[in-house]
Structures are given as structure tokens and as C-alpha cells.
Amino acid sequence: MNDYTGEQIEVLKGLEAVRKRPGMYVGNTAERGLHQLVYEAVDNAVDEALAGFATTVRVVLGKDGSCSVEDDGRGIPIDMHVEQKMPAVEVVMTMLHAGGKFGAKGGYKVSGGLHGVGISVVNALSEKMIVRVRRDGKLVEIRFERGITTQKLKVLERNAEGTGTYVWFLPDRSMFETTDFHWDILQKRLRELAFLNRGLSITLRDERPDEPKEKTFLYDGGIVSFVEHLNDKKDPLHPIISTNGEREGVAIECALQWADTYTETIFSYANNINTIEGGMHLLGFRTAVANAVNTYARKRGVLKESDANLSTDDCMEGLTAVVSVKLEEPQFEGQTKTKLGNAKVRSIVYGLVSERLDFFFEENPKYARAIVEKCMQAQRAREAAKKARDLSRRKSALDGMGLPGKLVDCSDKDPKVSEIFLVEGDSAGGTAKMGRDYRTQAILPLRGKILNVWKAREDKVFANEEIRAMITALGTGIAADFDVERLRYHKVIIMTDADVDGSHIRTLLLTFFYQQMRALIEKGFVYIAQPPLYGVRRGKKQRYAFTEDELKGIIGTDDPKDFLIQQYKGLGEMDAEQLSETTMAIESRRLKQVALEDAVAADEMFTTLMGDKVEPRKEFIQAYARSVKNLDL
């Protein structure tokens, strides 16, 4: 008998839904979700700046694990809400979809955040929250615990000067896997917001260390300063080109600069939200750039009538740009707000950028020629790469070898259960071959160090034998041919030695994936194997230590001489059984999944480590040399 009746339908009231399914509201209950609490509170403060009422935001990480966000905006309204019969600030803090960002009643022309969902979600997922509002000549306070009001609004001070909102919260330890805020993660986002909101001062203070640290982000240059920052370690071809304006209720800011590199670095934003999937504003920008370059090249006779146009990708090579739009009622595709769908934005951005580039090219012929030549070199390289790909395809068809000869494939053809190990060296590859599960694990040995793709065009990339073997084995193709749906293995595992050469090879492989197959990282298909540093034997009992601390834990207070402690300097020093047990077997291995949390920081790091300039790399090594552990020289 079917016992599914109305009694089984659960109705969650107030903020219960948030506590029942926190991941739906903040992404997850791990590090990402924890920091999202801060972003939601900060977004409200920044919205006050967008509306023209706030000039400073202050974020403080407390010793007790709390966080506070304070702004000098108008202050959340404290008068009684007629319908709800409670102060407006209490409505905002305790009810989902309650805020000043909706429709005709909206108190904000432009806003980001979660449109009234955000701050109440923070309240629901906090053990305690205190909100203080300074406005209407008063300083008032209201308190909550896990989203429930524990102290009604009360006046702390009358005849108070100034306006603003102060929100203090302590994340609920029963809801999150970690409640440890990371300085680096927060400062990257706050710096980004300061770039996007010219003249807004954002301060981050950490009171947890014995010596508190504090940093203020303030960029009067706005996104021009952002592009300067992104290109700091590159060799630009010309001064930064920037434009801004407002048309049909859409405020637009763009800044761009070509550099002597082969990578495209473009970040797009809508109402301060990083639209990582692009959208109409990015489409309009890219089309405008390509048309402006082609128009100038034809006008100056560099491109003849019979020549094909430079493609959009040709014109993007080496370009660093930031495109930021702010508008009422943004239409974001998908729940995560990563693609802007407002159709009219495309033509508005196109028009503004086209006008600015046409003027710049006419006024600066020396720079215009350098840019056009750069784009034409990209076109020649693309055509050479296409010939190399076509030749490679023909050779494969003729010799009947669809997969590289050195690939030891698995028998299962289902990508969901299949994994490939990219192994440093033929020797370790042979050991891995013997230790693998032949049904689901494929082995591709890589000989030596692959090409640094950060400093090479696509034709050189495709000509590299080791890279070509990887591309063929994975099955996705690269560049214009790339299709993640054709991936033959859903775990791509980098397995290298724990020495300098191994670290270098791993970095080269990650650079390749980031530049040529970024979707593999974004979708979580790339992993790093964690081989042990030590084998520890006592009598007949064999154990493994993956860190120095684990080694100390195994030895404990015993005499180290009572153990055959073996340090593994390379994968080849383990036999097939040991390699399988420690590094390959699903039930006992340790894998690190490679994630792309911060695209700005990732681009900056790859430019530092893999770019042409030596000085930034030298400074990085000097700064972090002492913190390196478990590295065999």
C-alpha cells in the first residue's frame, strides 16, 4: 500500500530551509561556503557604495572566529515594517527574499549579492549575530542566534552622529566543516571589489595572530589599476586603453592592454559579480575588438582585399582586459550567476568599445601597427597549428594508430570509471603499469619535461611530441577542437617524483591544462597523486608516512634506530606492489583534486612562475623558499 500522503510533505518556515540545506544557499559547508558568508555581508556594504552612499568598508576577523563587516552607508532602515509588524532591520535579517533590492520599491538602482537572500542566510548559519545601525540620529542594536531574534531592537545611543551598518557574526560550527577564515582568500575578493568600485576604501583586519595585520584596498584608477595589476609581470605593447559611460541605464567600464604574451586574460563582471561564463557584455566586447582591429588593418592596407579577416581569437592573443557593467535587473543564466543574459548590453558595450578603439588607433598609429602585427602573427601561428593538426589526423588515419603507442590503456571504456596516470619517466611508468588495475587505470609515461606552453604559441604546442601524446590519449582535442564531452577518463592524475624536477614537471602539466584545457580543471577532472615520503618498517610491519609529521607520529617516543626508515626520492624506488598500495589503489591512495577558486590569482601565479620575466620569479622564490617542505634536492 502506498503510504506517501500529505503527512510526508514537510513545510519549512522562516530560515529553517537554510539550516536544512545550507549548500543550496552558500555553495557548500566547506571552505567555499564559509567565505561566502563574508561575501554576502560585504556585498550589502558595497551595494551602498554602488548607490553612492558609502565610501568605506571594514572587515575584521576576530580571535574568537567571528567576522564583522562595517560600512558608512545609510544604515539598514529601523522603522516599523507595516506588513510584518516588526522593525525593517529584523525583517531583513530573519526573512528570506526580504530586502531593498526588488522592483519599483527597491532602495537600490543597482545591486549584486543574492537580492535579499544573502544576509538572512548569514544569520541562519551563524551561532550568534549582532547588528548595529547608526541612522535617524540613533545607534540601535538587535541580536540573533541561528536566525532567531534573541534581543529585540533597542536604542544604545541617542543623538548619535553619522550613518552606517555594523554586522558581527560567529559562523555555526555545527553547520560548517571548517570555521577558519583564510586571509589570502578574503583579501583577493576584497581587492577585486576595490578595483571594481573606484574610490571605495575596503580594509581587512585580522586580529587572530599575536601581531594583528591590516590591509586597505583603495584604487582611484578603478579597473585601469586592475589591468595594471594583471599586467605587472608582462611586457605591454602600449598604454592601457580605457573607456566608460552610461547608456540606456547601463553603466560600462572597460580597460584593455595587449602584452607580448600568448594568453588571453579577460575578466568580466556584472554588478560586481564575476561572470566566469561571460555573457552578452563579453560578447559585445570581443566583437568590438575584432572589428576594430580588422577595420584598421584594412584601412592601412595591412590586410588586402583578398585576405581573410583576423579571427576574434587572433585578436585576443596577449590581450588583458576587464569589462564591468552595472545595470538594473540583471538577468543571470543559471543559479550560480555566471553568465549575463541581458541582450541589450551586447550592443551597448559594442558601441562604446568600438568608438574608443577606433579613436585610439587613429591617434596612435605606432601602437596600432604593433597591435595589428601581433594579431597577424597569431593568425599565422593558428594556420600553422591547423596544418599540424590536420597532418597529425591524416597520419593517424593512415597508420591505423588512433592512440599513442606508449599509452597502456585500461579495458573499461566508460569514462566515468576510467582514470589515466600521467607518469614522470619510462621507469616509473613501467612500475605503474605492473601495479595498476588494468580494468580502470591507464598509464601514459612522459619522457622529460614538456614544453612551457605559457611562452609558446599553439603551433609549437601541437608540435611537441609529449603534449601530442597527451592530447590524443585524453581525446578532447585542444583550442578550437576542444570538447570536454569527449574526455576518455574522468580522473586525469599527475604522478611525479617529490623532487625539484618532479615539481617542475607537475607545474608544466598544470600550466598546460590551465591554458589549453581549462574545463578539465573547472569540472574537477584533474588530480595530483600523493606518493609517500617514507616507508617505515618495524619487524614485519610496514607503514608509510606522507609528511614529516606523520613520520614523527609513527615513531612516537621510540628510538628511531628500532625502525628501516626508507626515504623515497622517486617513484622508481618503490616496487609495483608498494606503488599500487600507497599511490594508485583507490581504497588506500591519497589524491588532491585541482580546483580553480580564483581565476585572477591563478593567472597571476602562472605569469609569475612561467612567464618571460625572471625578476618576479626570483622574488617569489626568495619570499617562499623557507616555507618549502618535503622537497628533495
N, C-alpha and C positions, 0 to 999 in steps of 0.2 A: 504493500500500500504506500502511496506517495504521501510522505509526511511534510512536504515542503508547503507551508501555509504562511499566512500573514505574520504569524508569531516569529518566523525566522527573519523577517525584514527588520534590520537594525537601523534606527534613526539616531544619528549623532548630532548633538546640539552644541551650539557655540563653537568653542575651539577644540572639542573632543576629536573631531575628524583629523585635526593636525597632529595630535598626540598619538592617534591610532595609526596614521600613515604619514609619518614625518617626511619620508623620502619623496613623496609626491609634491611637497611644498618647498623643500630646500635641496633637492637633488639626491642626497643620501644622508646617512647618520655617521659618516666618517669625517675625514678632514675637510672635504669639499663643503658638506652641509654645515659644519661648524662655522666656517668662514663666511658662508652665505648669510648667517645671522648678522654679522658685522656689515656686510654689503647692504642688506636691507635697511638697516638703521642709517647708514651713511647716505644711501640713495635718497632718503627723505630729506636729509640735510642739504644735499646737492640740488634737489628739486627747488628748494628755497632760493638757492643761488641762481638757478635757471630762470626763476621767476623775477629775479632782480632784487631780492630782499636780503640775502645772506652774503657775507664776504669771507667768513672764516668757518672752518670745521675742525674740531679737535677730537681725536680718537685716543683713548687711554686704555692700556692693558694693565689691569690691577694684579697685585701679588696674590690675591685670593682666587684668580682665574676668571675674574669678571672683565667686562669691557664697557666703556662708556663712550657715547657719541654726543657731542655738544655743538650747536650752531647758533649764530646770531641772527637767525631769520625772524619771522613774525611771531613764532610760537604757535603750537597747536591750539586751536580755539578751546576755550574753557567755559563758554556759556552753555546753558542747558539745550540739549537736543530735543526739540519739541516732540517728535515721534517716539523716541526711545526713552524719554523722561530721565535722562542722566546726562552728566557733562559730556560735551563733544569729545574731549580727550579720552574719556572712558570708553565711549563708543568706538573710537578709532583703535584703541588698544585691545578691545575684547571681542570685536565682531569682525568676521571675515567680510571682505567686499565692502568695507566701510572706510571712506577716505575722501579727500578733497580733489580727486583726480578723475571724476566722471562727468560726462555730458555737460549740459548747459549750466549746472550748478557748480561745476568744478572750480576749485580755487586756484588751479594751475592751468596755464595755457599749454605748457609743455612739461612732460614728466617721464621719468624712467621707472625703475623699480617694478613692483608687482601690482601696481594700480590698486592700492588699498588693501591688498592681501598681506604684504610684506611685514609690517611692524607688528601686527596682531599675531602672526606666525612666530616671530621672535619671542613675543610674550608667552605664547603657548608652550614653547620649547625651552623656557628659562625657569630655573628653580625660583628665582626672585627677579623682579623688575621694579625699578623706581623711575618715575617720570616727573621731572620738574619743568614747569613752564613759566616764563617771565613775559608777561604782557598785560595790557589794560591796567598798568600801574601796580600789579601784584606779582608776587612769586608764590606759586602754588605747587603742591606735591600730591601724587597719587601712587599707591603701591599695589603690586600684584604678586601672586605665587602660582606658577604653572598656568597662567592665563586667567586666574580668578582674582577679583579685586579683594584685597585684604585691608586696605586703608582707603576710605573714600577721599575725594579731593578735599584738601584742606589748605588754608592760607598760611604760608610761612612768614610772609613779609608784606606789609602794605607800603604804599608809596615807593615801590621798587622801580629802579631805573632800567631802561633798556628792554630789549625783547630777545627771545630765543627759546630753544628747547634743549633739555638735557635728558638723555636716556641712559640708564645704567642697568645692565642685566648680567645674570650669572647663568651660563648655559646649564641645562639639566643633565647631570652626569648619568642619570638613568636612561636618557634618550640617545646619547652620543657615545660612539666607541672611543673617542678622544675629546678632551676639552682643553687641549693645549694649543693656544693660538700661535701661529708662526709669523714672526716679524717679516721675513722675506716675502711671504705670500701677500700679506696685507699691504706692505709698502709698495709692491708692484701695482696693485689695483689702485691705491690712493694716488700714486704718481701719475697713472694713466688718467684718472679723473681730473687731476690738476692740469694736465696737458689739455684736456678736452674742454675745460672751463677756464678760459683766460682770466687771470686776475684773482681767482679763488685760492685762498690760502688753506691748505689741508695739513694738519700736524698729526703725526703719530708718535705717541709716547709709550714706552714700555717700562713699567715700574717693577717688573719681576726680578731683573738682575740686581746684584748688590749696588752696582752703579747704573741707575736708570739711564736709558738712552732715548733721544728725541730727535725727530727729523721733520722739517717743514718743507712742503712742496708748494711752490708758487711760480707760475710761468706766465709772465706778461706777454710772451710771444705765442702762447697757445699752441696750436698744432704745428706751427713753424718750429717751435722749440722741440716738439715731438720728433719731427723729421730730422732735425739737427742731432738729437739724441740717437736715433736709429742709425744714422749715417756717420756717427762719430768715429768709427773704426774703418771707414771706407774712403775711397778717393773719389769725390764728386766731380762731375763734368761741368757743373755750372752752379750759380747761386740758386737757392731754393725759390721755386715759383709758387706763389700763394694767391688765393682769391677767397672772398667771402661776400655774401649778400643774402637778401631775403626776397623771395618771390612767391606769390600766391600762398603766403602763410608758412612757407618752408624756409628756415634759416640754414644756410650752407656754408661750410668751411672746407677748403681743400688746400693741401700743401704737397708739393712733389719735387723730386730731385733724382736725376739719373746719376748713377755712380759706375765706376769701372769694375763692375761685378757681373755675374751671370744669373743672379737670382732676382726674382720679383718679390718685393716686400710691401704689400699693401694691406692696411688695416682700415676697416670701415665700421662706422658707428651710427646708430640712430638713437637719439635721446640718451646718449652716453652708454648705451648697451652695445657691446662688441658683437656685431653681426658677422659671426665667423663663417656663415654660409653665403654672405654677400646679400644680393637683392637688387632692387631697382636703382638705388643710388650708386652702387658699384658698377652696374651695367652701363649706366649713363656716363660714368667717369671713364671707364675703359674705352667705350665707343668714341668719346670726345678726344681722348689722347691719340688713338689710332688715326682718326680722321684728320686731326691737326697735323700730325707728322707726315701723313701721306700727301695732304694738300700742299704743305710747304715743299716737300721733296719734288713734287711735280712742277710747282710754280718755278722752282730754281733749276729745273732740268736735270736733277739728280736721278729721278725716275723718268724714263722715256715713256712715250705713249704706249709702246708695245709691252712694257714691263708690267708684271703683276704687282698689285698693291702689297705693301708690307702688311703682314698679318697682325692682328691685335697682340698675339703672343710675342712677335718680333719687337713690337713697340714697348712691351712691358719689361723686356730683359734689362736688368740692372736698375729698374725703377723702384724707388722707395716713395710711398705716398700714404697720406692719411686723409680719409674722406669722412666728414662728420656732418650729419643732418639732424635738425631738431624741428619737430612738427607736432601738430595736434593730431590725436587719434592715429598713431602709427599702427599699421597692420602687419603683425609679425606672423610668419608662417611657422606652424609647429608650436608646441607647448614651451619649448626652450628659448623662443625669441632669438633665433639665429639667422633669420632671413627676412629682409624688409620687402613687403609686397605692395606698397602704395605706388600705383602705376605712374601718377603724375610726377613723382620725384625723379624718375628717369630723365624726362625731357628738361626738367629744371636744372638738374646737375649738368646734363649735357650742354645746355646753352651757356651756363656760367663758365664752365671749364674751357669750352671751345673759344669763347671770346678772349679769355685770359691767355691761352696758349698762342692763339693767332697773333695777338699783340706782342707777346714776349718774343716769338720767333722773328717777327718783322723788326723789332727794336734791337735784337741781339743776334745778328747773323752768325757770329763766330760760335756762339753756344749752340745755335740751331743746327749748324753744319755738324758739330760734334755729336749731337743727339741723333741726327739722321744717319750719320755714318755708323754709329753704334747699333742702331736698329737694322741697318743693311747688313752689317756683319752677322747679326743674329739670324737674319734671313738666309744668308749663305750657309751658316752652320746648320740651320734647320734642314735645308735642302740636302746637305751632305749627310746628315743623320738619317734622313728618309731613304737615301740611296743605300746607306749601310744596312738599314733595317730590311729594305726590300731584298738586298743581296743575301742577307742572312736567312730570310724566309725562303728564297729560292734554293739556297744551298741545303737547307733542312729538308725541303720537299724532294730534292734530287737524291740526297744520300740516305733518305729514309730515317734520319735520326732526329726525331722531334724533341728529345730531351738530351741534355748534355751527357756525354759518355761517363763522366766521373760521378754523376748522381746515382746514389744507391737508393732506389725508390722503395716505398712501402707497398704492400699488396692491397690494402684497403684504399678504394678510390673516393671515399666520402670525405670531402674537405673538413667537415665538422669534427671528425675524429682523427684526422691526419695531422702530423707535425713534421717539420723539417729542421734539422740541426745544421746551421752554418758553422763549420768546424775549422779552426785555425790549423792548417798544415795537414799533409797527407798521412803522417804518422798517427796523429790523434784521430784523424778521420778513419783510419783502419781499425783502431781500438774501438771507436764509437760504433763502427759497423758491426763488430762482433758482440758488442754489449747492448745493442738496440732491440726493441720489439719490432720484428720485421713486418708485423701486420700494420702498424700505425706510424712508425717512425722512419723517416727518410734521412739520409746523410749526404751533405754536399761539402766535401773538403775544399777549402780555399787556399791557394798557394800564395804566400807572401801577402803584402799589403795592397789592397785595392786602390784605385785612383781616388784622389781627393776631389769629389765632384763639385765641391763648393768653388773651386778655382778652375773648372773646366766646362766647356760648352757640351751640348748634347751629342755632337758628332764624336767627340773624344770619349765621352762616357760610353757610348754604344760600341766603340771600337775596343774597349777594354775586355779582355778575354774572361776574367773572373766575374765582372759585372754582367756580361752577356750570359754566362752560365747561370747566374742567379735569376736574371730576368726570365730566361727560358724555363727554369725549374719552377718558379713561382707561378708563371702562366698569366700574369696580369698585363704584361706589356708595360711601357713607360710613356710619359709625356702624353701626346695626343692619343696614343693607343691604349692608355692605362684604363683598366676596367677591374675594379676590386671584386666584382662578382665572379671573375674567372680565377680567383685565387685557389690554388690546389691544396693548400694547407692552412688551417685556421690557427696554427701556432707556428710562428717563424722564430726560432730560438737561436740566438747568437751565443756560441760557446767558444771562448778564448782563454788563453793562459792568464794567470794573475800576475803578470809582469808588465813592464813598460810597453813591450811590443804588443802584448795581448790587449792592453788598454787602448793603444793607438789603433789597432785593427777594429776593435769594438766601436771606437769613436768614428772611424771612417765608414763603417757599415751603418751606424745611426745617422750620419750625415747623408748618406745615400738614400736611406728610407725617408728622412725628413724632406729632402729636396725633390726626389723623383717619385716616391710612393707614399706621400704623407697620409693618405687614407688608411694605410695599414696600421699606422701608429694611432690615428684618431679613433679607429674602430677596435683597438685593443688586440691586434693580431701579433704584435712584436714583443718578444720576451728576451731576457738575458739569463743564461744559465748561471748557477752559483756553485762551482766546484768547491770542495773543501780545501782549506789551507793546510790542515794537518790530519794525519792518520795516527791514532793513539792506541797502542796495544799494551794490554797487561795480561800476561799469561796467554790464554787462547781467546780472550775477549777483545774485539776490535771496535773502536769507536772513531768518530770523525768530528773535527772541530772546524767550523766555518768562519770563526773570528778568534781573535786573541782572547777575548773574554770567555768564549766557550771552552777554549783550551785550559784556561785557569780554573774554570768550573769543573772540568773533568778531573784535573789533577788534585784540586782542593788543597788540603793541608798535607797531603802525602808528599814523599820525596820524588821529584821528577825523575830521578835515576831508576825508580821502580817501573817506568814505562819505556817502548821503542818508538819514540816520537819521531814520525817522518814528516818533513815539510814537503808538500807538493809544489814544486816550482812550475810545473806544466802539466797539461792533461796527459801527455805521453808517459808520465811517471806512474800513472795508475794502470792496472791491467783492466781488461774488459769488464770483469765482474765488479771491480771497485768503481769504475766509471759509471756503470749502469746503476749500482746501488745508491751512489751518492748524488749523481748529477742528471741521470736520464729516466730512471724508473718513476712513474707517475706517483706511486704511493709513498716514496721517500725523498724525492728531489726537492730542491728549493728553486723557484723561478721568480724573477722580478719582471712584472709587466711594465712596459714602457708606455708612459702616458704623456699627453701634451696638454698640460694645465694652463700654461701661459705662453701664448704664441710670440708675444713681444720679447719675453725673456729668452725663449728658445732661439729666436732669430739672432738676438744679441750675443748669446753664448756661442752659436755656431760661427758667427762672424769673427768673434774673438779668437776661438780655437783653430778655425780652419781657413780664415781669410788671408789676404796678402800681407797685411801689416804685421810686422814682427813685434813692435813695441807693446801693443795691447796684450799679446800672448805672453810676453815676458813679464809684464806687470801682474797678470793673472797667476802665473806660476809662482812668482815671488810671494803673492798675497796668500796663496793656499798651500804652499809646499809643506808647511809644518803640520797641517791637518790631515795629510795623506796617511792612510793606514793600510797594512796588509799588501804592500806593493813590493815585489821582489825586483831588485835592480840587477 
